[in-house]
Amino acid sequence: MSDYLKIGSFGEEIATQYLENRKYNILARNFKCAQGEIDIVACKENEIVFCEVKTRSNRKYGEAIDSVDKNKQRHIWNAAEYYLYKNNLINSYVRFDVLEVYVTGSNVEINQVKNVFA
């Protein structure tokens, strides 16, 4: 596995723990379909939260959230629609979050940006 994939997997694991520690119920991880992929699907207080995790080792090229462009948002949105349909959750309240995970040596910083797009 490449270093790029290793840091991504590590970031998703850390983000999952972060959400669980904040009383989110994890419904799915790495949900994939023809429409796209969702890193984490969670639920808290009757709201379904679709999470994109972006892991970086530094901010040299900007904030992690900057890589969630309109094209990426469209893929997440389409995958979320399919997830809701497939799981009979069509009338649920939903939110789209980005979890930025910055890993520098043994230091880990997590920033949850809520309701990034609609």
TIVOFI-751761 format. One line per field, with one value per atom (N, C-alpha, C): atom name; x, y, z; residue in one letter; chain; residue number from 1. Coordinates in nm, 4 decimals, always signed. Example, Ala and Ser with C-alpha at 12.3 -4.5 7.8 and 13.67 -1.06 7.14 Angstrom:
BEGIN
atom = c(N  CA  C  N  CA  C)
x = c(+1.3190  +1.2300  +1.3200  +1.2850  +1.3670  +1.2900)
y = c(-0.5690  -0.4500  -0.3300  -0.2250  -0.1060  +0.0030)
z = c(+0.7800  +0.7800  +0.7800  +0.7080  +0.7140  +0.7870)
rest = c(A  A  A  S  S  S)
kette = c(A  A  A  A  A  A)
nr = c(1  1  1  2  2  2)
//
This chain:
BEGIN
atom = c(N  CA  C  N  CA  C  N  CA  C  N  CA  C  N  CA  C  N  CA  C  N  CA  C  N  CA  C  N  CA  C  N  CA  C  N  CA  C  N  CA  C  N  CA  C  N  CA  C  N  CA  C  N  CA  C  N  CA  C  N  CA  C  N  CA  C  N  CA  C  N  CA  C  N  CA  C  N  CA  C  N  CA  C  N  CA  C  N  CA  C  N  CA  C  N  CA  C  N  CA  C  N  CA  C  N  CA  C  N  CA  C  N  CA  C  N  CA  C  N  CA  C  N  CA  C  N  CA  C  N  CA  C  N  CA  C  N  CA  C  N  CA  C  N  CA  C  N  CA  C  N  CA  C  N  CA  C  N  CA  C  N  CA  C  N  CA  C  N  CA  C  N  CA  C  N  CA  C  N  CA  C  N  CA  C  N  CA  C  N  CA  C  N  CA  C  N  CA  C  N  CA  C  N  CA  C  N  CA  C  N  CA  C  N  CA  C  N  CA  C  N  CA  C  N  CA  C  N  CA  C  N  CA  C  N  CA  C  N  CA  C  N  CA  C  N  CA  C  N  CA  C  N  CA  C  N  CA  C  N  CA  C  N  CA  C  N  CA  C  N  CA  C  N  CA  C  N  CA  C  N  CA  C  N  CA  C  N  CA  C  N  CA  C  N  CA  C  N  CA  C  N  CA  C  N  CA  C  N  CA  C  N  CA  C  N  CA  C  N  CA  C  N  CA  C  N  CA  C  N  CA  C  N  CA  C  N  CA  C  N  CA  C  N  CA  C  N  CA  C  N  CA  C  N  CA  C  N  CA  C  N  CA  C  N  CA  C  N  CA  C  N  CA  C  N  CA  C  N  CA  C  N  CA  C  N  CA  C  N  CA  C  N  CA  C  N  CA  C  N  CA  C  N  CA  C  N  CA  C  N  CA  C)
x = c(+0.0850  +0.0000  +0.0894  +0.0551  +0.1356  +0.1200  +0.2174  +0.2107  +0.0853  +0.0475  -0.0721  -0.1967  -0.2102  -0.3250  -0.3187  -0.1983  -0.1829  -0.2278  -0.1849  -0.2225  -0.3720  -0.4303  -0.5743  -0.6524  -0.6115  -0.6771  -0.6631  -0.5438  -0.5208  -0.6138  -0.6249  -0.7119  -0.8570  -0.9037  -1.0424  -1.0660  -0.9677  -0.9798  -0.9866  -0.8998  -0.8990  -1.0308  -1.0799  -1.2056  -1.3228  -1.3216  -1.4281  -1.4269  -1.3088  -1.2973  -1.3437  -1.3061  -1.3452  -1.4974  -1.5652  -1.7112  -1.7743  -1.7232  -1.7768  -1.7622  -1.6513  -1.6296  -1.7272  -1.7876  -1.8858  -2.0279  -2.0460  -2.1768  -2.2449  -2.1672  -2.2225  -2.2297  -2.3347  -2.3468  -2.2976  -2.1954  -2.1403  -2.2283  -2.2863  -2.3739  -2.2986  -2.1993  -2.1228  -1.9887  -1.8926  -1.7613  -1.7282  -1.6715  -1.6321  -1.7473  -1.8623  -1.9787  -1.9515  -1.9563  -1.9269  -2.0451  -2.0696  -2.1709  -2.1307  -2.2080  -2.1740  -2.1697  -2.2444  -2.2523  -2.1322  -2.0625  -1.9477  -1.9179  -1.8444  -1.8047  -1.8224  -1.8594  -1.8715  -1.7818  -1.6938  -1.5982  -1.6672  -1.7537  -1.8230  -1.9676  -2.0600  -2.2001  -2.2291  -2.2742  -2.2998  -2.4381  -2.4830  -2.6127  -2.5983  -2.6597  -2.6638  -2.7906  -2.8669  -2.9895  -3.0806  -3.1079  -3.1989  -3.1539  -3.0256  -2.9716  -2.8645  -2.8769  -2.7776  -2.6666  -2.5422  -2.4279  -2.3351  -2.3180  -2.2275  -2.0947  -1.9892  -1.8592  -1.7542  -1.6878  -1.5704  -1.4493  -1.3550  -1.2352  -1.1181  -1.0488  -0.9301  -0.8135  -0.7116  -0.5964  -0.4743  -0.4040  -0.2850  -0.1735  -0.0513  +0.0634  +0.1093  +0.0565  +0.0879  -0.0120  +0.0018  -0.0872  -0.0142  +0.0941  +0.1779  +0.0990  +0.0022  -0.0753  -0.2184  -0.2409  -0.3731  -0.4395  -0.5608  -0.6399  -0.6936  -0.7134  -0.7625  -0.8995  -0.9837  -1.1192  -1.1201  -1.0131  -1.0054  -1.0110  -0.9777  -0.9790  -1.1182  -1.2160  -1.3538  -1.4210  -1.3915  -1.4426  -1.5863  -1.6422  -1.7811  -1.8006  -1.7031  -1.7129  -1.7196  -1.6318  -1.6313  -1.7618  -1.8113  -1.9384  -2.0524  -2.0535  -2.1585  -2.1559  -2.0367  -2.0255  -2.0738  -2.0371  -2.0817  -2.2333  -2.2872  -2.4322  -2.5061  -2.4589  -2.5239  -2.5149  -2.4016  -2.3860  -2.4755  -2.4878  -2.5747  -2.7208  -2.7635  -2.9007  -2.9262  -2.8295  -2.8444  -2.8456  -2.7575  -2.7534  -2.8889  -2.9446  -3.0741  -3.1835  -3.1828  -3.2825  -3.2676  -3.1458  -3.1183  -3.1566  -3.1413  -3.1683  -3.3019  -3.3886  -3.5227  -3.5184  -3.4310  -3.4134  -3.4420  -3.5241  -3.5471  -3.5889  -3.6711  -3.7231  -3.6403  -3.5180  -3.4312  -3.3705  -3.3377  -3.2590  -3.1150  -3.0486  -2.9113  -2.8208  -2.6929  -2.5907  -2.4646  -2.3871  -2.2612  -2.1478  -2.0572  -1.9434  -1.8125  -1.7103  -1.5742  -1.4941  -1.4227  -1.3327  -1.1904  -1.1243  -0.9846  -0.8989  -0.8096  -0.7185  -0.5768  -0.5072  -0.3687  -0.2786  -0.1853  -0.0940  +0.0471  +0.1085  +0.2455  +0.3236  +0.4033  +0.4746  +0.3743  +0.3804  +0.2856  +0.1675  +0.1651  +0.0570  -0.0551  -0.1799  -0.2963  -0.3938  -0.4351  -0.5331  -0.6531  -0.7736  -0.8960  -0.9844  -1.0346  -1.1254  -1.2502  -1.3648  -1.4915  -1.5615  -1.5758  -1.6466  -1.7866  -1.8855  -2.0218  -2.0974  -2.1883  -2.2817  -2.2075  -2.1101  -2.0230  -2.0979  -2.1857  -2.2631  -2.3999  -2.4924  -2.6287  -2.6772)
y = c(-0.1175  +0.0000  +0.1236  +0.2202  +0.3413  +0.4267  +0.5153  +0.6063  +0.6923  +0.7330  +0.8155  +0.7421  +0.6132  +0.5345  +0.5066  +0.4850  +0.4591  +0.5795  +0.7001  +0.8187  +0.8442  +0.8135  +0.8286  +0.7335  +0.6087  +0.5091  +0.5464  +0.5922  +0.6359  +0.7524  +0.8478  +0.9627  +0.9226  +0.8287  +0.7826  +0.7106  +0.6344  +0.5658  +0.6679  +0.7672  +0.8727  +0.9508  +0.9827  +1.0571  +0.9763  +0.8458  +0.7594  +0.7618  +0.7487  +0.7535  +0.8891  +0.9956  +1.1315  +1.1421  +1.0928  +1.0997  +1.0133  +0.8924  +0.8042  +0.8669  +0.9334  +1.0001  +1.1153  +1.1631  +1.2720  +1.2204  +1.0914  +1.0247  +1.0105  +1.0083  +0.9759  +0.8245  +0.7755  +0.6342  +0.6150  +0.5339  +0.5114  +0.4092  +0.4510  +0.3642  +0.2911  +0.3562  +0.2943  +0.3646  +0.2883  +0.3447  +0.3034  +0.3957  +0.3694  +0.3126  +0.3790  +0.3390  +0.3740  +0.2728  +0.2931  +0.2504  +0.3264  +0.2927  +0.3576  +0.3354  +0.3915  +0.5438  +0.6048  +0.7505  +0.8142  +0.7399  +0.7953  +0.7183  +0.7821  +0.7185  +0.8168  +0.7626  +0.8424  +0.7773  +0.8563  +0.8014  +0.7486  +0.8308  +0.7903  +0.8387  +0.7485  +0.7857  +0.7661  +0.8724  +0.8666  +0.9245  +0.9026  +0.9547  +1.0116  +1.1273  +1.1866  +1.2692  +1.2423  +1.3172  +1.3229  +1.2062  +1.1916  +1.2648  +1.2919  +1.3559  +1.2646  +1.2367  +1.1569  +1.2518  +1.2172  +1.3028  +1.2266  +1.2832  +1.2266  +1.3002  +1.2255  +1.2857  +1.2523  +1.3551  +1.3407  +1.3668  +1.2739  +1.2873  +1.3241  +1.4297  +1.4726  +1.4766  +1.3971  +1.3863  +1.4469  +1.5293  +1.5962  +1.5902  +1.5956  +1.5989  +1.7419  +1.8376  +1.9789  +2.0659  +2.1956  +2.2903  +2.3645  +2.3066  +2.3700  +2.4107  +2.3279  +2.3568  +2.3990  +2.4504  +2.4981  +2.4061  +2.4424  +2.3643  +2.2389  +2.1342  +2.0078  +2.0245  +2.1069  +2.1259  +2.1830  +2.2528  +2.3135  +2.2095  +2.0849  +1.9816  +1.9228  +1.9664  +1.9209  +2.0233  +2.0106  +2.1055  +2.0693  +2.1473  +2.1265  +1.9878  +1.9402  +1.8080  +1.6991  +1.7085  +1.6124  +1.6198  +1.7421  +1.7599  +1.6922  +1.7037  +1.6426  +1.4900  +1.4305  +1.2856  +1.2420  +1.3179  +1.2850  +1.2980  +1.4050  +1.4291  +1.3131  +1.2733  +1.1645  +1.0323  +1.0035  +0.8816  +0.8853  +1.0034  +1.0187  +0.9933  +1.0455  +1.0209  +0.8710  +0.8031  +0.6585  +0.5865  +0.6261  +0.5645  +0.5805  +0.7009  +0.7265  +0.6406  +0.6325  +0.5502  +0.4030  +0.3527  +0.2107  +0.1699  +0.2617  +0.2315  +0.2859  +0.3245  +0.3737  +0.4885  +0.5850  +0.7003  +0.8313  +0.8242  +0.9376  +1.0647  +1.0553  +1.1745  +1.2155  +1.1706  +1.2025  +1.3417  +1.3984  +1.5213  +1.4811  +1.5557  +1.5217  +1.6432  +1.6127  +1.7170  +1.6614  +1.7502  +1.7113  +1.7826  +1.7038  +1.7571  +1.7161  +1.7952  +1.7574  +1.7499  +1.6391  +1.6253  +1.6375  +1.7442  +1.7662  +1.7007  +1.6137  +1.5472  +1.5852  +1.6519  +1.6928  +1.6091  +1.5374  +1.4502  +1.5030  +1.5447  +1.5944  +1.5189  +1.4232  +1.3392  +1.2617  +1.2774  +1.2089  +1.2991  +1.4209  +1.5147  +1.4988  +1.4892  +1.4788  +1.5898  +1.6641  +1.7712  +1.7404  +1.7499  +1.7230  +1.8470  +1.8833  +1.9956  +1.9465  +1.9491  +1.9088  +2.0341  +2.0448  +2.1561  +2.1059  +2.1573  +2.1085  +2.1828  +2.1075  +2.1644  +2.2388  +2.1736  +2.2348  +2.2707  +2.1842  +2.2125  +2.1475  +2.1946  +2.1410  +2.1060)
z = c(+0.0000  +0.0000  +0.0000  -0.0837  -0.0927  +0.0327  +0.0547  +0.1697  +0.1631  +0.0410  +0.0206  +0.0718  +0.0372  +0.0822  +0.2316  +0.2834  +0.4270  +0.5097  +0.4697  +0.5469  +0.5341  +0.4174  +0.3993  +0.4878  +0.4926  +0.5784  +0.7256  +0.7638  +0.9012  +0.9360  +0.8456  +0.8682  +0.8849  +0.8042  +0.8156  +0.9481  +0.9932  +1.1219  +1.2362  +1.2329  +1.3352  +1.3320  +1.2115  +1.1984  +1.2537  +1.2308  +1.2835  +1.4360  +1.4949  +1.6414  +1.6946  +1.6248  +1.6632  +1.6689  +1.5653  +1.5610  +1.6702  +1.6882  +1.7917  +1.9304  +1.9550  +2.0841  +2.1064  +1.9994  +2.0070  +1.9911  +2.0176  +2.0220  +1.8863  +1.7782  +1.6472  +1.6348  +1.5729  +1.5422  +1.3985  +1.3794  +1.2458  +1.1742  +1.0621  +0.9841  +0.8736  +0.8148  +0.7058  +0.6917  +0.6415  +0.6073  +0.4654  +0.3902  +0.2520  +0.1697  +0.1787  +0.0983  -0.0476  -0.1336  -0.2752  -0.3595  -0.4646  -0.5626  -0.6948  -0.7974  -0.9286  -0.9261  -0.8359  -0.8288  -0.7608  -0.6777  -0.6061  -0.4791  -0.3892  -0.2639  -0.1491  -0.0343  +0.0876  +0.1922  +0.2520  +0.3487  +0.4734  +0.5340  +0.6560  +0.6489  +0.6818  +0.6999  +0.8476  +0.9126  +1.0562  +1.0863  +1.2083  +1.2509  +1.3916  +1.4119  +1.5452  +1.5553  +1.6599  +1.6859  +1.5633  +1.5057  +1.3915  +1.2660  +1.2530  +1.1342  +1.0749  +0.9459  +0.8762  +0.8312  +0.8638  +0.8318  +0.7367  +0.6174  +0.5182  +0.5311  +0.5600  +0.5912  +0.4861  +0.4401  +0.3544  +0.4421  +0.4419  +0.5244  +0.4343  +0.4706  +0.3965  +0.4947  +0.4670  +0.5559  +0.4883  +0.5628  +0.5107  +0.6141  +0.5661  +0.6572  +0.6826  +0.6052  +0.6281  +0.5516  +0.5686  +0.5004  +0.3875  +0.3424  +0.2406  +0.1159  +0.0770  -0.0437  -0.0116  +0.1081  +0.1468  +0.2473  +0.2810  +0.3767  +0.3082  +0.3842  +0.3291  +0.2643  +0.3234  +0.2716  +0.1301  +0.0932  -0.0396  -0.1515  -0.1208  -0.2243  -0.2484  -0.1701  -0.1916  -0.2829  -0.4114  -0.5101  -0.5520  -0.6432  -0.6870  -0.7481  -0.8227  -0.8832  -0.7756  -0.6748  -0.5642  -0.4866  -0.4641  -0.3940  -0.4682  -0.6013  -0.6821  -0.6671  -0.6685  -0.6518  -0.5136  -0.4115  -0.2752  -0.2658  -0.3212  -0.3202  -0.3870  -0.5057  -0.5791  -0.5038  -0.4454  -0.3662  -0.2427  -0.1820  -0.0647  -0.1018  -0.2153  -0.2609  -0.2763  -0.3362  -0.3544  -0.2193  -0.1278  +0.0051  +0.0751  +0.0693  +0.1326  +0.0702  -0.0627  -0.1336  -0.0958  -0.1034  -0.0778  +0.0641  +0.1593  +0.3002  +0.3492  +0.2543  +0.2861  +0.3881  +0.3620  +0.4507  +0.3769  +0.2727  +0.1832  +0.2566  +0.3576  +0.4267  +0.5482  +0.5544  +0.6679  +0.6544  +0.7688  +0.7701  +0.7404  +0.6527  +0.6166  +0.6283  +0.6429  +0.6494  +0.5855  +0.5244  +0.4621  +0.5347  +0.5923  +0.6673  +0.6010  +0.6259  +0.5890  +0.7179  +0.7355  +0.8495  +0.7973  +0.8398  +0.8037  +0.9110  +0.8682  +0.9615  +0.9204  +1.0115  +0.9871  +1.0767  +1.0141  +1.0869  +1.0680  +1.1787  +1.1762  +1.2828  +1.2393  +1.3358  +1.4189  +1.5504  +1.6383  +1.6751  +1.6228  +1.6513  +1.5475  +1.5965  +1.5090  +1.5450  +1.4448  +1.4624  +1.3742  +1.4300  +1.3550  +1.3585  +1.2421  +1.2290  +1.1553  +1.2237  +1.1612  +1.1111  +0.9795  +0.9189  +0.8851  +0.9563  +0.9423  +0.8323  +0.7700  +0.6730  +0.5604  +0.5020  +0.4026  +0.2756  +0.2304  +0.1111  +0.1229  +0.0402  +0.0449  -0.0929)
rest = c(M  M  M  S  S  S  D  D  D  Y  Y  Y  L  L  L  K  K  K  I  I  I  G  G  G  S  S  S  F  F  F  G  G  G  E  E  E  E  E  E  I  I  I  A  A  A  T  T  T  Q  Q  Q  Y  Y  Y  L  L  L  E  E  E  N  N  N  R  R  R  K  K  K  Y  Y  Y  N  N  N  I  I  I  L  L  L  A  A  A  R  R  R  N  N  N  F  F  F  K  K  K  C  C  C  A  A  A  Q  Q  Q  G  G  G  E  E  E  I  I  I  D  D  D  I  I  I  V  V  V  A  A  A  C  C  C  K  K  K  E  E  E  N  N  N  E  E  E  I  I  I  V  V  V  F  F  F  C  C  C  E  E  E  V  V  V  K  K  K  T  T  T  R  R  R  S  S  S  N  N  N  R  R  R  K  K  K  Y  Y  Y  G  G  G  E  E  E  A  A  A  I  I  I  D  D  D  S  S  S  V  V  V  D  D  D  K  K  K  N  N  N  K  K  K  Q  Q  Q  R  R  R  H  H  H  I  I  I  W  W  W  N  N  N  A  A  A  A  A  A  E  E  E  Y  Y  Y  Y  Y  Y  L  L  L  Y  Y  Y  K  K  K  N  N  N  N  N  N  L  L  L  I  I  I  N  N  N  S  S  S  Y  Y  Y  V  V  V  R  R  R  F  F  F  D  D  D  V  V  V  L  L  L  E  E  E  V  V  V  Y  Y  Y  V  V  V  T  T  T  G  G  G  S  S  S  N  N  N  V  V  V  E  E  E  I  I  I  N  N  N  Q  Q  Q  V  V  V  K  K  K  N  N  N  V  V  V  F  F  F  A  A  A)
kette = c(A  A  A  A  A  A  A  A  A  A  A  A  A  A  A  A  A  A  A  A  A  A  A  A  A  A  A  A  A  A  A  A  A  A  A  A  A  A  A  A  A  A  A  A  A  A  A  A  A  A  A  A  A  A  A  A  A  A  A  A  A  A  A  A  A  A  A  A  A  A  A  A  A  A  A  A  A  A  A  A  A  A  A  A  A  A  A  A  A  A  A  A  A  A  A  A  A  A  A  A  A  A  A  A  A  A  A  A  A  A  A  A  A  A  A  A  A  A  A  A  A  A  A  A  A  A  A  A  A  A  A  A  A  A  A  A  A  A  A  A  A  A  A  A  A  A  A  A  A  A  A  A  A  A  A  A  A  A  A  A  A  A  A  A  A  A  A  A  A  A  A  A  A  A  A  A  A  A  A  A  A  A  A  A  A  A  A  A  A  A  A  A  A  A  A  A  A  A  A  A  A  A  A  A  A  A  A  A  A  A  A  A  A  A  A  A  A  A  A  A  A  A  A  A  A  A  A  A  A  A  A  A  A  A  A  A  A  A  A  A  A  A  A  A  A  A  A  A  A  A  A  A  A  A  A  A  A  A  A  A  A  A  A  A  A  A  A  A  A  A  A  A  A  A  A  A  A  A  A  A  A  A  A  A  A  A  A  A  A  A  A  A  A  A  A  A  A  A  A  A  A  A  A  A  A  A  A  A  A  A  A  A  A  A  A  A  A  A  A  A  A  A  A  A  A  A  A  A  A  A  A  A  A  A  A  A  A  A  A  A  A  A  A  A  A  A  A  A  A  A  A  A  A  A)
nr = c(1  1  1  2  2  2  3  3  3  4  4  4  5  5  5  6  6  6  7  7  7  8  8  8  9  9  9  10  10  10  11  11  11  12  12  12  13  13  13  14  14  14  15  15  15  16  16  16  17  17  17  18  18  18  19  19  19  20  20  20  21  21  21  22  22  22  23  23  23  24  24  24  25  25  25  26  26  26  27  27  27  28  28  28  29  29  29  30  30  30  31  31  31  32  32  32  33  33  33  34  34  34  35  35  35  36  36  36  37  37  37  38  38  38  39  39  39  40  40  40  41  41  41  42  42  42  43  43  43  44  44  44  45  45  45  46  46  46  47  47  47  48  48  48  49  49  49  50  50  50  51  51  51  52  52  52  53  53  53  54  54  54  55  55  55  56  56  56  57  57  57  58  58  58  59  59  59  60  60  60  61  61  61  62  62  62  63  63  63  64  64  64  65  65  65  66  66  66  67  67  67  68  68  68  69  69  69  70  70  70  71  71  71  72  72  72  73  73  73  74  74  74  75  75  75  76  76  76  77  77  77  78  78  78  79  79  79  80  80  80  81  81  81  82  82  82  83  83  83  84  84  84  85  85  85  86  86  86  87  87  87  88  88  88  89  89  89  90  90  90  91  91  91  92  92  92  93  93  93  94  94  94  95  95  95  96  96  96  97  97  97  98  98  98  99  99  99  100  100  100  101  101  101  102  102  102  103  103  103  104  104  104  105  105  105  106  106  106  107  107  107  108  108  108  109  109  109  110  110  110  111  111  111  112  112  112  113  113  113  114  114  114  115  115  115  116  116  116  117  117  117  118  118  118)
//
